Amino acid sequence: MNDTLGMAGAAAALGIGLLIGLERERHKGSGDSRACAGLRTFAITALLGYVAMQVGGAVLLGIMAFCVALLVTVAYWRSLRDDPGVTSEVALFTVLVLGALCGSAPELAIAIGVVIAGLLTYREKLHHFANSQLTEAEMRDGLVLLIVALVVLPLAPDRFIGPYAAINLRTICTLSVLLMAVGALGHVAVSTLGTRYGYAISAIASGFASSTVTIAAMGHLASEEPDNIKTLAAAAILSNLATVIQVGLILGAVDTALLNQMWGPLVCGVAATALYGLCLMFLKPATAARQPIKVGGAFNLKLALVVTLAMTGITLASAVMLHFFGEVGLMLTASLTGFADAHSSTASIAALAKSGQLPLSALAGPALIAVSSNSVSKCLVAWVSGGRRFAAYVIPGQVGLTLAMWAGTLLH
């Protein structure tokens, strides 16, 4: 058994060295200006790391790493005049370490090796993306998202504090990261797909930022392009897919156990929305779209903070109503706040359920009331922005979505 594991580790180390070495060999060049390492060097270095770790442990591996460092330093100074980069040198060190890792965690070493090979292979495309396609605003938004997700979120305490024990800092940070990440994904989708797939894809992507704003934008376009009114109405309805998906993501972010109480309404809502939207699209094929519907940049930080604060305030208000008036007060709060935003109400209800103030079995009612009141506000927005004809297509879809989600509670 140990011999089998040893052969498997050696094979994994050799495979990693050959994979990365093959990529480096293709970019090694020729003549006096060729790079210091190629296919054979990387393969031997990977095996050297594996053998050193198996024979002498960390001490021998450290000695071998020092020797490789000397060789790499000499090679780097020789090629400094022609190529000041250190990609091949760093990759050679990494291969040595990955070869050593193959003795204890070959799966992890192989995964890292594949990722490194991919990064080396798509070097030019990554450089072009970083220098030509990535804007300063997108870079800033990406850094903000990473800081909040990787620094702030892990430090946030996961306990309920404040009056009526309604505020959980970990939940607040998680929802903030979720809002920013979803907005960023929508931005990437619109930037990548462009107008090729028309209004529908753009509406779904921008619906993750705000489905209500997307419906208003589609209604405005419908007033300017009456020939495309069915296509635009279909796109407006399909933007609700983002709403339903976000409700599911919010519930899962607060506590995955909450999804067990809402999977029926969520699945039925997605199915009804997709069916009605696709029917409208097939009734009248889409024409070429002008521009994708955009709501902000990579994500709207101000919008994420405002929504998060609104979620916190609604959670506190819902806790107060629940304390003094019971579940009736909670449903009244959900009805009123749902007109503005279904996600905030859903997040507050989910937070109350996680804290134990609201039974899990009573989660669906207030959440669906919030979604229903939000559908009413979307119908009004469709009427005001696109007129009676546009609203005539949108309202049945919103009603169907709402009824389908209520019907989904029968599946539990």
N, C-alpha and C positions, 0 to 999 in steps of 0.2 A: 504493500500500500504506500509506504514512504517512497519507494522507488518510482511508483507511478506519479506521485505528487511532485517528486523532483524532476522527472522528465517533463511533466506538464509546465512547471515553472520555467525550466530552461527553454522549452518551446515558446512560451509566452514572451520571454525576454528576447529570444531571437526574432520572433515576429515583430515586436515593437521596433527593434533595431533596424530590421529590413524595411519596414514601412516608412519610418522617418528617414532612414538613409536613402531609400529610393527617391523620395521627394527632394532631398538635398542633392542627390546625384544629378537630377535633372537641371538644377540651377547652379551646379558646381562650376561650370565653365571649363576652359581648357587652357593649356599653356602656362606661362608664368603667373598669370592672374587668376588661376583657378582657386577655388575655396579649399580650406584646409582639410575638410572631411567629406566623405561620400558614403556610398552604400556599404562598403566593407568596414570602414572605420566605425560607423554607427552600429553595425551589427556586432562587431567585436566588443565595442564599449558596453553594449547592453549585456552581453554574456559575461564580461568582466565584472560588472556590477552584481550580477546574480551569483557568480562563483565566489566573489569576495565576501558577500554577505553570508553565503552558506558555509564557507570554510573558516573565516576569521571573525565574522560578526561585524559590528559597527566599527571596531578598531581598524580592521583590515580595509573595510570600505572607505574609512576616512583617509587612510594612507593612499589608496588608489585614487581617491578624489583629488588629493594633493598632487599626485603625479600627473593626473589628467589636467589639472589646473596649470601646471608648469608648461606642459605641451601646448595647451590652448593659448596661454599667454604669449609664447614664442610665435605661434602661428598668427595670432592677432597682430602683433607688432610687424610681422613681415607683410601682412596684407593691409595694414592701416592706410597706406598711401592710396591704394586702389579702392578699397571698400571699408569705410569706417564703421560699418554695422557689426553687431555682435550676435546676430541671430543664430548662425551655425554653431558658434561657440557655446551659447546658452543652451541650445538644443542638445548638444553633445553631453553637457553636464546633466541635463534632464534625463536623457536616455540612460546614463549611468545609474541614476537614482531609481528610475523605473525598473531597470533590470534587477536591482536589489529588492525592490518592492514585490517583484514577481514571486519571491519565495514565500511571502506571507499573505499577500492579497493580489493574486494575478488578475482577477476581474477588474479591480480598481486600476491597476497599472495599465491594462489593455485599454480601458475606457479613456484614461488620460492620454495615452499614446495616440489614440485615434483623434482626439480633440486637437492635440498638438500638430498632427499631420494635416488636419484640416486648416488650421490657422496658417501653417506654412504654405499650403497649396494655394490658398486664396489671399495671398499677401497683397497682390496688386489691387484686387477688388476691395479689400479692406482699407488700403491706403486711399483709393479713390473715394470710398464712402466717407472716410474721416475728413478728407481734405476738400471734397467737392459737393457732397450731398448732405452731410450733417451740418446744420446751421448752429449758430451760437446759442440761439434760444433752445433748440432741441438738446444740445449738450448740457445747458444749464438745467433743463427740466430732468434730464436723465440723472444728473448728479444729485439733484434734490430728491428724486425718487429713491435712489440707492441709499442716500444718507438716512432718510426716514425709515426705509425698510430694513436696513442692515445695522443701523446704530440706535435710532430712537426706539423703534419697536421692541427689540430685545430688552431694553432697559425699562420699559413701561411695566409697572406692577399689575399683575392680573388679580385684582381684588376690587370689590365694590366699596365705594367711599361716598361721602357727601350725604346730604339730607335724603332720607328714605332709601339709602343705599342704592341709588339709581345710576351712579356714574362708575364706569370701569375704564381706566386709562388704557389698558391693553386693547380693549374693544374699540375705543375711539381711534387709537393709532392704527389698528388693523383696518378699520373702515376707511381711514384717510389713505392708506397705502392702496387699498382696493380701488378707490375712486381714481387715484392718480394712475394706477396701472391700467385700468380699463380705458381711461381716456387716452393713454399712450398707445395702447393696442389699436384703438379706433383710428388714431392719427396715422399709425404705421400702415393700417389696412388701406386707408384712403390714399396715402402717398404712394403705396406700392401698386395698387390696382388702378388708380387714376379713374378715368371715365369709361374705361373699356367695358365694364359690366353695368354701366348706367346708374340710374338714380337709386335702384334698390340697394346695391351694395353700399353706396355712399350713405344712404339713409340709415341702414343698420349700423354702420360704423359710427356715424355721428350720433346715433341714438344712444350709444353708451355714455355720451357726455350729457345729452338732454333729449329725450324723445319728444317732449313738448315743443322745444325749440325747433326740432327737425320737422315736426308736423306743420308748425307755423311757416317754416322756410318752404316746404313743399306746397303749402297753400298759396303762398306768395307767387311761386313759379306757375302754379295752375292758373292764376289770374292773368299771367302773361302768356302762357302757352296752353290755351284751352284744348287744343288738339291732343295734348298729352295728359289730359286730366285723369284718365284711368290709370295710366302708368304712375303718375305722381301720387294718386290716392293709394295705389298698391305699395309704393315706397313708404308713404306715411304710415300705413298699417304695419308694414314689416319692421319699422323702427321700434314697434312695441316688443319685438323679440328681445331687443336689448333690455327693455324694462323688466320683462319676466326673468331673463337670465340674471340680471343684476339682483333682483329680489332673491333668487336662489343663491347667488354668490354671497350676498349679505347674511343670509341665514346661516350658510355654511361657515362664513368667517366668524360669526358670533359663537356658534356651537353647531357642529355637524349633526348632533342629535335632533336639531330643529327641522332638518330636511325630511326626517321621517314623518313629520306631521303635515308637510306641504308638498310632497313629491307629486301627489295626484293633481292638485290645482296647477302646479307649474307645468307638468307634462301636457295637460289638457289645454292650457293657455298657449303654449308654444305651438301645439298642433293646430288649434283653431286659427291662430294668427297666420301661420305659414300657409294653411289651406286657403284662407280667404285672400291673402295677398297674391298668391300664385294664380288663383282663379282670375283676379283682376288683370294680372299681367298677361295671361294667355288670351283673355278676351280681346285685348288690343296689344299687339307686339310693341315692345319698347323701341323708340327711335334713339338716335345717338344723343347722349347726354352732353350738356355743355361743360359743366364743371361739377366736381363732387361737392357735396354739402359739407362745409367745414364749420366746426364749432371750436375755435381756439387753436392753440398750437399743439405740441406733443400732449400736453394736458393743461388744464386751467387750474393753476395752484390756488388762485383766489376762490374759484368755484368749489374746489375740494375742501378748503378750509371753512367756507361759509356753510356748505352742506354738512360738514362734520359738526360745526357748532350748532347748526339747526337740529341735527340728530340728537346732540347732547341736551339741548333745551327741550325738545319734544319728549325725550326720555324722562327728564325730570318732571315735566308737566304731566305726562302719562302716569308716572309713579304717584304724583299727588292725587290725580283723579282716581286712580285705582285705590289709593288708601282711603279716601273719603267717600267715594261713590261706588266702589266695586267695579266689576267688569262693564257695567253700563256706562260709567264715566270714561273708561278706557276706550270703548267703542265710539263714544261721542268725540273724543279727542282725535281718534284715528280718522273719523269722517271729515273733520275740519282741516286737519293738517294734510290729508291725502289730496286735497284740491291743489295744493302747491307742489307736493313732491311725495310720491309713493315710497321712495327709498328711505327717506327720513323716518316716516311712520313705521315702516317695516323694521328698520334698525332699532327704533326705540322699543317696539313690541318684543323683538327678539331679545334685547338686553334684559327686559323685565322677566321674560321666560327663563333666561339663563340664571338670573339671580334668585329664582324661586318664588318671585312675587306673583307670577302668573302661571297657572298650570299649563303644561305642554299641550294638553287636550283642548285648551281654550285659545291656542295660538292662531288657528286658521281664521276664526271669525273676524277679529280686529284687523288682521293683515289683509283679508279680502275686502273688507270695508274700505280700507285705505286705497287699495287698487281700484275699487269701483268708483270712489269719489274722484280719483285721478283720471279715470276714463271719462267722467263727465266733463272735467275741465278740458281735456283734449278735444272732446266734441265741440265745445264752445270755441276753442282756438281754431279748429278746422273751419267752423262756420265764419268766424270773423276774418280769418286770413285768406281763405279760398273761395268764399261765397257758398251759395246754396247747393250748386251742382257738386262741388268738391266735397262738402259736408255730407251730401247724400250717399257718396261712396264710402266715406270714412266712418260715419256714425254706425252703420250696420256692422262693420268690422270691430269697432270698439265694444259694441253691445255683445257681439258674438264672443269676443275675448273674455269679457266679464262673466257672461253666463257659463262659458266653458270652465272657467276657473272655479266658479261656485259648484258646478256639476262635478268637478274633480274631487270634491270633498266626499262624495259618495263612494269613491274607490277605497277609502280607509275603513 
